[in-house]
Amino acid sequence: MSSADPNPPIARRGKLVVAGQGYVGLPLAMRAVEVGWDVVGVDPDEKRVKRLNSGDSYVDDIPNAQLSAALTTGRYQASTGYADSASDFDIAVITMPTPLREGNPDLSYIKDASRSLAGFLSAGATVVLESTTYPGTTEELVAPLLEEGSGLKAGTDFHLGYSPERIDPGNTTWTLVTTPKVVSGIDVTSLTKVKDFYDTLVDVTVPVSSPKEAELTKLLENTFRHVNIALVNELAMFAHELGIDVWEAIDAASTKPFGYMRFTPGPGVGGHCLPIDPSYLSWQVKQTLGQPFRFVELANDINDHMPDYVVGRISAQLNGQKKPINGSRILLLGMAYKKNTGDARESPGPRIASLLTDMGADVRACDPHVDGPLPARVSRVDFGVEELREADLVVVLTDHDAFAFAAVSEYAAHVLDCRRVPELSSAERL
Ligand SMILES: NC(=O)c1ccc[n+]([C@@H]2O[C@H](COP(=O)([O-])OP(=O)(O)OC[C@H]3O[C@@H](n4cnc5c(N)ncnc54)[C@H](O)[C@@H]3O)[C@@H](O)[C@H]2O)c1
């Protein structure tokens, strides 16, 4: 009797092109390889593509072993262009960045990818947009570009839909696979195609009636988070003035089993989502209805102001030691916007560092996850007893597990903890 094959052959599902190999595109590509898709990850960034093809991941949630395993199957390759790699695709997913430029949505990346994919679009293929954007983008921007470049008709000749990404970097419970995925299509067949595709990747798909609802779903989720973070941030500032422990109140409120959801204060919001996505919604409301989206504007105002507030608290704490900011040695722990990730996009850490150096502080920053450049005049340092001892003030901006907070408690004379780290119970908190 033969024993069961530990690596049974996997059913080939078809060809997938993932446009963009960043925080969203790479995990999607890796998962698709696991379940049998032949995947091409297209990204114009030559360095990234080189790293990917040599098994060297730059996304925290994708370990090198997973990338190497994908390469070993022979069903994954990264490419800098569409020309040699995108022909005859069955499905293409667009995971391009959608930044703001002077407060306005910049959809140039999505346009570029749509134009490029159009040249390789064949009858019966499906295109899905995953980038976060304002409602209407899939039908009003992507569809015409695909039609124009391919000579095919959306809905009739090819299928098109939108499925928002809910990836939460660093979260090991709610992953790409276990988090329900909202799916949509521009017509019934498109919805079926999009749903069937994601059913191969994730545990649960949630169909909605059109791309506009799916696009709005993503903006609703992120605006909800943004507004609630702003609420606790404002509360933290007032509670400090009133001499009340806001963290204890949040703990107590969180015991309510219904009608309350826990959010915690911090030095500001960062990443590609919260500082940007709600503005896509307020921009559209303003453009089309001529009205301000007041919740978003208020939340932006409060959250954007948090780095200034932290600098004010740093100043007050140094003042307590009879020291000015000018000339003080300040150690900032954490430049990433989020625990255990290396994502420093829009992060409050670099902003706080710049504000302090502008005021003459000797700023040192430590973040083992972030390897990108730091603001001018900020020294990158390793975590260590010497740095903790010599600092006039240590400020915890990100509570990475990599930081030995027991050492912070032991060796740092003065600490401002913006994250409420358990080991720092006697430190001053935000
Ligand atoms: N990062 C997250 O946690 C997250 C979560 C949910 C949704 N999103 C949304 O997903 C989208 C992508 O975000 P991300 O964090 O993955 O961005 P990212 O910057 O990490 O990755 C985007 C990649 O696209 C590449 N690119 C640029 N132009 C391209 C082109 N023409 N063709 C192919 N690739 C191109 C870039 O080089 C980059 O590697 C955004 O709309 C974002 O709002 C992000």
The ligand as a Gaussian input file, in Angstrom:
#p B3LYP/6-31G(d) Opt

LIG

0 1
 N       -1.240000      48.738000       3.021000
 C       -2.407000      48.413000       3.525000
 O       -2.477000      48.006000       4.671000
 C       -3.692000      48.552000       2.716000
 C       -4.861000      47.969000       3.234000
 C       -6.034000      48.048000       2.499000
 C       -6.041000      48.715000       1.276000
 N       -4.898000      49.298000       0.786000
 C       -4.977000      49.968000      -0.523000
 O       -4.358000      49.160000      -1.515000
 C       -3.695000      49.980000      -2.485000
 C       -2.228000      49.586000      -2.582000
 O       -1.614000      49.844000      -1.315000
 P       -0.232000      49.206000      -0.901000
 O       -0.094000      49.488000       0.564000
 O       -0.116000      47.802000      -1.376000
 O        0.797000      50.132000      -1.731000
 P        2.366000      49.878000      -1.910000
 O        2.961000      51.221000      -2.143000
 O        2.884000      49.004000      -0.825000
 O        2.465000      49.014000      -3.248000
 C        2.085000      49.464000      -4.491000
 C        3.081000      48.937000      -5.511000
 O        2.590000      49.305000      -6.803000
 C        3.713000      49.546000      -7.628000
 N        3.309000      50.264000      -8.846000
 C        3.279000      51.581000      -9.098000
 N        2.857000      51.797000     -10.359000
 C        2.608000      50.588000     -10.920000
 C        2.148000      50.153000     -12.204000
 N        1.818000      51.011000     -13.174000
 N        2.013000      48.801000     -12.440000
 C        2.309000      47.915000     -11.447000
 N        2.741000      48.277000     -10.216000
 C        2.885000      49.591000      -9.940000
 C        4.682000      50.277000      -6.718000
 O        6.013000      50.196000      -7.196000
 C        4.484000      49.524000      -5.392000
 O        5.425000      48.459000      -5.253000
 C       -3.940000      51.419000      -2.046000
 O       -5.064000      51.923000      -2.703000
 C       -4.238000      51.268000      -0.567000
 O       -5.047000      52.321000      -0.089000
 C       -3.711000      49.213000       1.486000

